[in-house]
Amino acid sequence: MERTLLGDKSHTAIFDNAKLRRAVPTFRPRIAFRDGVRRTLNWFDADPVRRRLPPEDDAHIEKLLAAFAKAWPAGKIG
């Protein structure tokens, strides 16, 4: 049985600030990535309004999801 990850779990992401460090050699991050993510999530959680999309954005995302489902009905790309 083949097991696969679907949706945003199927893609990895690497966060690298090398380009910024080349452009600004004196740059030194003051906040660790995980702390920045935690602070960002806390900011969203502090006000429920921040967690809602405008209706037009929500409609656009639904349109994209429908197109994805039509193009890849099995949920797998490739």
C-alpha angles and dihedrals in degrees: 000000000000116000120201137175117239133206121358090347091070095067127068123212131204118200109207127170095190093114091052091047090052091050094042108026092183093058113122120173113236096191123055114235094245091049091050091051090048091050091048093051091047089052091054092045092051092070120028090205088069089061095060126087121220108259092248091055091047090051091050092052091049089052091052092048091050091051090049092050091050094048095044108025092170090057093241126111116218 
